[in-house]
């Protein structure tokens, strides 16, 4: 039976179960929080980002969730330096020119700090002379560090980044560092056909199925 879980990843946790890059001083990984053999992330979330991750034991479901061609929406709560004006918000919504091309149109709006938001460890570093604010940003792409690059491109560097939603799945009711099982969705389209030749029933007579070379010489 397919398994799908959601996890609220804390800041500074690697989005993988093992850390081979720092054996002398291991960094925290998913294995510190999730004891669920056989599942793996459906998409990544940077070490310095927080929030929603989905994990599954189904390769087909993992591809459906994470493949950019399906354009599944991802919503982020973003604490930025400064207070974006209408022009900055319009630029984010229409598309921002980055080194790897212009971003697709996005949904963006100003928001208050989320109610009941957990404290980050370590705390965000603020500049006393510069105010900060929050925006809600929804994108359909998955470029490397895209949200951070987008806000920087319009003059408002990201201070804190929390992924709130992936498609219809959200963080609602899920504490930091906690995980729980979800009801797996029905994936659109037919299942991928098997690449293996069909097995010949024991004792069967008659010609062998096409592609069965087990006894050909």
N, C-alpha and C positions, 0 to 999 in steps of 0.2 A: 504494500500500500504506500502510495506517495506521501511524503512528509514535507510540510512547509512550516517554518517557524519565523517569527519576527523577533528582532533583538534591538535593544536600545544601546548602541555602542557608546561608551564613554570616550572622552578626549584622551589622546595618546595611546590608544589601543590599536595594534596592527589588525587590519581586516583579514586575517588568516589565522590558521591554527598553530603554526610553528614559526619560529624566528631563527633562520639560519644565518642572518647577517650580523649578529652580535652575540656570539656564544659566550664570551667572557662576562657580559652583562646583559642577560636576556631582557628583552622588552615585553611588556604585557601583550598577549594575543587573545584570540577568541576562546582558546582552551581554558583560560582563567575563569570564564563565565559560563561557557556552554559545554555540558557533558552530554553530547548527543552524537554518537558515532555514525558516520556515513553521510552527514550533511556537509554542504559546502556553500560558500556565498554565491548568491545570484547578483553579481555586480559588486563593485568595490565602494569603499568609503574611506577617504584618506585618513591617515593616522591622526592628523590634527583637526579632523572634523568629527562631529558627534551625530547621534541620532539613528534613524531607522536603517536596519539591514535585514534582508530576507535571505534565508538559507534553506536549501532543499536537498533531497537525495535523488532527485530526478533531473537527468541531463536535459531532457526536453523542456521541462518547466524552467530550469535555469536559463536556457537559451531564450525562451519566450520572454522572460522578465528582463534580461540584461541586454539582449541584442538591440542596438540603436535603430535598426530598420523597423522595429515595431513601434518606435516613437512613444514608448510609455512615459507619461508625465512623471516628473520628480519635482517635489515642492520642498523648498528650503526656507528656513528662518535665518536671516542674515543680519548680524550686527555689524554695522559699517561705521567707519570714521567719518564724521561730518553728517550733515543733513541733506540728502539728495533733493534737488529742486525738480520742477516739472520736466525740464529739458533732460536731466540725467535719467529720470524714470522713463521718459519717452525713448531715449536711446537704448536702454536695456530692453524695452518692449519691442522695438522695431528690429534690433540686431546690432551687435557691437563688432567693430572690426578688430580681430585679433591676428596674431602672426600666422595662424593656420586657417585664416579665412573669417568671413563674417558669420556671426551666430544666427541661428534661426529665430524668428519672432518668439517672444516669451511673454508670460503674464507677470506683472509686477505691481505691487502696491505698498504704501507705507503701512506699518503696523506698530502697535505698542509691544513692549517686551512681553512675551508669553506669560500668562498667569501661572504661578506655581513652578516656574522654570528652575531646575536644579542648579546649584552652584557649580562652576567649573573649577577643576583642580589641575594646574594652577589657575588663578584668576586671570582674566583678560587684562592686559596692560593698557591703561588709558593715558592719553596726554591731557593734562589739566587744561591746556589752552584750546583744546579742540573738542567739541561735543560729539556724541555718538548717537546713533539711532538704529531702528530696525526696519527691514523691508521683508516682504514675502515674495519669493521669486520661484516661478515654475518654468522649467525648461523641458525639452524633449530630446536633448542630446546627451552625450556622455564623454565629452572631451576631457583631457587631463586638466584637473584643477580649474575647470571652466568657470564656475561661479566666482571664484576669487579673481580670476583674470578679467571677468566681465565688470565687476564692481571697481576694480583698479582702473580699468580703461575709461570709466566715466568720472574718475577722480575721488572715489570713495573706497579705500582699501577695506577688505574684510577683516574684522576683528574676531568674530566668532561665527562658525557655520554649523547649523544643525539641520539635518535632513528630516523633514517632518512626514513626508508621504512619498510612496512609490505607487503610482496608479491609485487604486482605491484603498490601499493599505496605509495606515497612519500610525503615529506614536501614541494616539489617545489611550490613556489608562495604563501605559507601560512605563514603569519606573526606570531610571537610569541603571544600566547593567543587568536588567531583567530580560527574560525571553519567555515566549509561550507558543504553543502550537496553533496553527491556523487551519481553516478548511481549504484544501487545495482547490484551485479553480479548474474549470474545464477549459483546456487549451483549444482555441479555434483551429480548424483544419484537420485533415486526416493524419494519423500517426505515421512516422517515418517507417517505410518498409524495411524489413530485415534484409541484410546483405548476405546472409547465410542461405545455402540451398536447403529446401525442405527435407526433413528427416524422413527416411523410408521406414514405414511401420514394420516391426519384426514379423517375418513370415509372409510379407506381402509378395504377390506375384505380378508378372506383367512388366512392361518397360519401365525403366528408371526415370524419375523426373528429370527434365532438362536441367543441366548444370551439375548433376550428380556424377562426379568422376571417381567416386570412392573405389570402384572396382574396374575401371577402365585401364587398359594397358597400352 
